Amino acid sequence: MTNRIENAKKLVRNIAIAGVGVAAFTSVPAIADVKEGVDAWSKGDYARAISEWQDPAAKGDADALFNLAQAYRLGRGVDADIARAKQLYAQAAERGHVQAADNYGLLLFQQGEQYNAMPYISAAAERGDPRAQYVLGLAHFNADYAEKDWVKAYAYLTLAQGAGLPQAAKALGQMDEYVPQDQRQLAQSLARQMENEAVQRRAAELAAADLNSRPNLSPAPTPAITQPTRVADARGSAPGVPPVSPAATRPEPTNREIPVADGIWRVQLGAFGVARNAERLWSKLARTNALSGKSKKLVPAGKVTKLQAAGFASRAEAQNACAALKQQGQGCLVTKG
């Protein structure tokens, strides 16, 4: 057993979260400046792209905010600035930009804010982001930042491997030494179910945002987010998420969410080019337990109208409601009012 553990340490010591290019989920249509900026970016004119995005970003355009975040992350047209990129991702995520929310969660995790990151990581994993599936799988395996569940862990890592993430294959090789065969078989079935649900969620979110005729505004794939991982020790723990202090001595995290004023948190249900479609969806969802007692908010955003449920006292309450809606096949995103 000792030799196998030492081999595990060597193989998994420097596992990293690889960047995977994915299509941008946009919550509002591309206004002229944003589209012109994307065209300039594709031609390598990064300075002009930044110039085109500055004004719409200052006005709160989610696509412009996301694209600027990408630029600051990559250091194209501006000096690389991870802190600024993180701030812009957060602003775009609050305005309903799903890919920005995914990247923001991964940055939070990388920078040590794991407890705040996990809701974003979980949501991204459910939508099929292999980086998030990798992180969440390891979290379930080690029981760090998620409950211990080796079936879920193996399922998420299986999906990440299927998407081409090489680190996932290495981690699965280590898990094979610990996860019983019957649990691995259950994980294969669960992975297929998760994959089908992710496809449905993505389709629902795309349809809700009326995205079929909109261009992809992602200027470039998100670069790799590297993160060292913890490996098995002599007591039989397993390879997984970044090193932390032992549970017995780990201090209570200081970066957990502090509830804000009542009602500031909302659940965004979609964005519609035809306002009556938002009304129609609300009439359907308002009767659900998840939105009982919540109020409807129609938020104009360019040529579309965002439908939001308002009145949640905390992010956690809004996240619970969103999770319940997703189980019913309704895409959603937690945001601030």
C-alpha positions in Angstrom: 0.0 0.0 0.0 2.8 2.4 0.8 4.4 2.0 -2.6 1.1 2.6 -4.3 0.6 5.8 -2.3 4.0 7.1 -3.1 3.3 6.4 -6.8 0.1 8.3 -6.5 1.9 11.3 -5.0 4.3 11.3 -8.0 1.6 11.1 -10.6 -0.8 13.7 -9.2 1.5 16.2 -7.5 1.3 18.9 -10.2 -2.2 18.4 -11.6 -3.5 21.7 -13.0 -6.9 23.0 -14.1 -6.6 23.4 -17.9 -8.3 26.2 -19.7 -11.0 24.9 -22.1 -12.4 27.2 -24.8 -16.2 27.3 -24.6 -18.8 29.4 -26.3 -19.9 32.6 -24.5 -23.4 32.6 -23.0 -24.7 36.2 -23.4 -27.6 37.8 -21.6 -28.1 40.8 -23.9 -27.6 41.3 -27.6 -24.3 42.7 -28.9 -24.6 46.5 -29.3 -22.6 48.0 -32.2 -19.5 48.9 -30.2 -19.2 45.5 -28.7 -19.5 43.7 -32.0 -17.0 46.1 -33.6 -14.6 45.4 -30.7 -14.9 41.7 -31.4 -14.2 42.2 -35.1 -11.1 44.3 -34.2 -9.9 41.6 -31.7 -10.3 38.9 -34.4 -8.0 41.0 -36.6 -5.4 41.4 -33.9 -6.2 45.0 -33.3 -6.4 44.7 -29.5 -6.1 48.3 -28.7 -9.1 49.2 -30.8 -11.1 46.4 -29.3 -10.4 47.7 -25.8 -11.4 51.1 -26.9 -14.7 49.9 -28.4 -15.6 47.9 -25.2 -14.8 50.6 -22.6 -18.0 52.7 -23.1 -20.5 49.8 -23.1 -18.7 48.2 -20.2 -19.0 51.4 -18.2 -22.8 51.3 -19.0 -23.0 47.8 -17.6 -23.1 45.8 -20.8 -22.3 42.2 -19.8 -20.6 41.2 -23.0 -18.3 44.1 -23.0 -17.4 43.5 -19.3 -16.7 39.8 -20.1 -14.5 40.7 -23.1 -12.6 43.2 -21.2 -12.0 40.6 -18.4 -10.6 38.3 -21.1 -8.3 41.0 -22.3 -7.0 41.8 -18.9 -6.5 38.1 -18.2 -4.6 37.5 -21.4 -2.7 40.9 -21.3 -3.8 41.8 -24.9 -4.4 45.5 -25.5 -3.8 46.2 -21.8 -1.3 45.1 -19.2 -2.2 41.7 -17.8 -4.0 42.3 -14.5 -5.7 39.3 -12.9 -7.3 41.4 -10.1 -8.9 43.6 -12.7 -10.0 40.6 -14.7 -11.6 39.1 -11.6 -13.5 42.3 -10.9 -14.8 42.5 -14.5 -15.8 38.8 -14.4 -17.8 39.5 -11.2 -19.6 42.5 -12.7 -20.5 40.6 -15.9 -21.7 37.6 -13.8 -23.9 39.8 -11.7 -25.6 40.9 -15.0 -26.3 37.4 -16.0 -23.2 36.5 -18.1 -22.9 32.7 -17.5 -19.4 32.2 -18.9 -18.2 35.1 -16.8 -19.7 33.5 -13.7 -17.9 30.2 -14.6 -14.5 32.0 -14.9 -15.1 34.0 -11.8 -15.8 30.9 -9.8 -12.6 29.3 -11.0 -10.6 32.4 -10.1 -12.1 32.5 -6.7 -11.1 28.9 -6.1 -7.6 29.5 -7.4 -7.0 32.5 -5.2 -8.0 30.7 -2.0 -11.7 31.7 -1.7 -12.9 28.1 -2.0 -16.1 28.5 0.1 -17.3 31.5 -2.0 -16.2 29.7 -5.2 -18.1 26.5 -4.8 -21.6 27.7 -5.8 -20.1 29.0 -9.0 -18.1 25.8 -9.5 -21.2 23.7 -8.9 -23.3 25.6 -11.4 -20.6 25.5 -14.0 -20.1 21.8 -13.6 -23.8 21.2 -14.0 -23.7 23.1 -17.3 -20.8 20.8 -18.4 -17.7 22.9 -17.9 -14.9 20.3 -17.7 -12.7 22.5 -15.5 -15.4 22.9 -13.0 -16.3 19.2 -13.2 -12.6 18.4 -12.4 -12.6 20.7 -9.4 -15.9 19.5 -8.1 -15.0 15.9 -8.6 -11.9 16.3 -6.5 -13.8 18.2 -3.8 -16.3 15.3 -3.5 -13.5 12.8 -3.4 -11.6 14.5 -0.6 -14.7 15.8 1.2 -13.1 19.3 0.9 -15.6 22.1 0.2 -18.2 19.4 -0.8 -19.7 16.3 0.9 -17.8 13.1 0.4 -19.3 11.2 -2.5 -17.0 9.0 -4.5 -19.7 8.1 -7.0 -20.2 11.7 -7.9 -16.5 12.4 -7.8 -15.8 9.6 -10.3 -18.7 10.7 -12.5 -17.5 14.3 -12.7 -13.9 13.2 -13.4 -15.2 10.8 -16.1 -17.0 13.7 -17.8 -14.0 16.0 -17.6 -11.8 13.2 -19.1 -14.4 12.8 -21.9 -14.1 16.5 -22.7 -10.4 16.1 -23.2 -9.0 17.4 -19.9 -5.7 15.4 -19.4 -5.5 16.1 -15.7 -8.8 14.2 -15.2 -7.4 11.0 -16.7 -4.5 11.1 -14.2 -6.9 11.7 -11.3 -9.1 8.9 -12.4 -6.1 6.6 -12.5 -5.5 7.4 -8.8 -9.1 7.0 -7.9 -9.1 3.5 -9.3 -7.0 2.5 -6.4 -9.6 3.6 -3.9 -13.1 3.6 -5.5 -14.6 0.1 -5.5 -15.7 -1.4 -8.8 -19.4 -1.3 -8.0 -19.2 2.5 -7.3 -17.3 3.1 -10.5 -20.0 1.3 -12.4 -22.6 3.5 -10.7 -20.5 6.5 -11.6 -20.6 5.6 -15.3 -24.4 5.6 -15.3 -24.5 8.9 -13.3 -22.1 10.5 -15.7 -24.4 9.8 -18.6 -27.3 11.2 -16.7 -25.3 14.3 -15.8 -24.2 14.8 -19.4 -27.9 14.7 -20.6 -28.9 17.1 -17.9 -26.1 19.5 -18.8 -27.2 19.5 -22.5 -30.7 20.3 -21.4 -29.6 23.1 -19.1 -27.5 24.7 -21.8 -30.3 24.5 -24.3 -32.7 26.0 -21.9 -30.4 28.9 -21.1 -29.6 29.6 -24.7 -33.3 29.6 -25.6 -34.2 31.8 -22.6 -31.7 34.4 -23.7 -32.8 34.3 -27.3 -29.2 33.6 -28.4 -29.8 31.7 -31.7 -29.0 34.7 -33.8 -26.2 36.3 -31.8 -22.5 36.1 -32.4 -20.1 34.5 -30.1 -18.5 37.3 -28.1 -15.7 35.3 -26.5 -12.5 36.9 -27.8 -10.3 33.9 -26.8 -10.3 30.7 -24.8 -9.7 31.3 -21.1 -6.1 30.4 -20.3 -5.1 27.7 -17.9 -5.9 28.1 -14.3 -3.2 26.1 -12.5 -3.7 24.8 -9.0 -1.6 22.2 -7.0 -3.5 19.3 -5.6 -3.3 17.2 -2.5 -2.5 13.5 -2.8 -2.9 10.4 -0.8 -1.2 10.0 2.5 -0.4 7.0 4.7 -3.9 7.2 6.3 -5.5 6.4 3.0 -6.8 9.9 2.0 -6.9 10.5 -1.7 -5.6 12.8 -4.4 -7.6 15.9 -4.7 -8.0 19.6 -4.2 -5.4 22.1 -3.1 -3.5 21.6 0.2 -5.3 22.8 3.3 -4.6 22.6 7.0 -5.9 19.4 8.7 -9.6 19.6 9.4 -9.0 19.5 13.2 -6.8 22.6 13.1 -8.3 24.4 10.1 -9.5 27.9 11.1 -13.0 29.0 10.3 -12.8 30.6 6.9 -13.1 34.4 7.0 -14.3 34.8 3.4 -17.7 33.2 3.8 -20.6 35.3 2.6 -22.0 37.8 5.0 -25.7 38.2 4.3 -26.6 41.6 2.8 -29.7 43.7 3.1 -33.0 41.8 2.6 -34.1 41.5 -0.9 -30.9 42.4 -2.8 -30.5 38.9 -4.3 -32.4 37.8 -7.3 -32.8 34.8 -9.5 -32.6 35.6 -13.2 -34.9 33.3 -15.3 -34.0 34.5 -18.7 -33.8 37.4 -21.2 -36.4 37.9 -23.9 -36.6 39.8 -27.1 -40.4 39.7 -26.7 -41.5 41.0 -23.3 -44.7 39.0 -23.3 -42.6 35.8 -23.3 -41.1 36.9 -20.0 -44.6 37.5 -18.6 -45.7 34.0 -19.9 -42.7 32.3 -18.2 -43.4 34.1 -14.9 -47.0 33.1 -14.9 -45.8 29.5 -15.2 -43.0 29.7 -12.6 -44.6 32.0 -10.0 -46.7 29.0 -8.8 -43.6 26.9 -7.9 -42.4 26.4 -4.4 -39.0 27.8 -5.3 -40.5 31.3 -6.1 -43.4 31.3 -3.6 -43.8 34.8 -2.2 -41.2 36.4 -4.6 -41.9 39.3 -6.8 -41.4 39.6 -10.5 -38.9 42.1 -11.9 -38.7 43.0 -15.6 -35.3 44.6 -16.3 -34.8 46.3 -19.7 -31.4 45.5 -21.2 -30.9 46.9 -24.6 -33.3 45.1 -27.0 -34.2 42.4 -24.5 -36.0 42.2 -21.2 -34.6 40.3 -18.3 -37.0 38.3 -16.1 -35.9 38.1 -12.5 -37.5 36.9 -9.3 -36.7 39.3 -6.4 -37.0 39.3 -2.7 -34.3 36.8 -1.6 -32.6 37.7 1.7 -29.3 36.1 0.9 -27.3 34.6 -1.9 -27.8 31.2 -0.2 -31.5 31.5 -0.3 -31.4 32.5 -4.0 -29.0 29.7 -4.8 -31.4 27.2 -3.2 -34.3 28.4 -5.2 -32.2 28.3 -8.4 -31.1 24.8 -7.7 -34.7 23.7 -7.2 -35.7 25.3 -10.5 -32.8 23.6 -12.3 -34.1 20.3 -11.1 -37.3 21.1 -12.9 -35.4 21.9 -16.1 -35.5 25.7 -15.8 -32.3 27.5 -16.4 -31.4 30.3 -14.0 -28.6 32.4 -12.5 -28.2 34.1 -9.1 -27.6 37.8 -9.4 -27.9 41.1 -7.4 -30.7 43.6 -7.8 
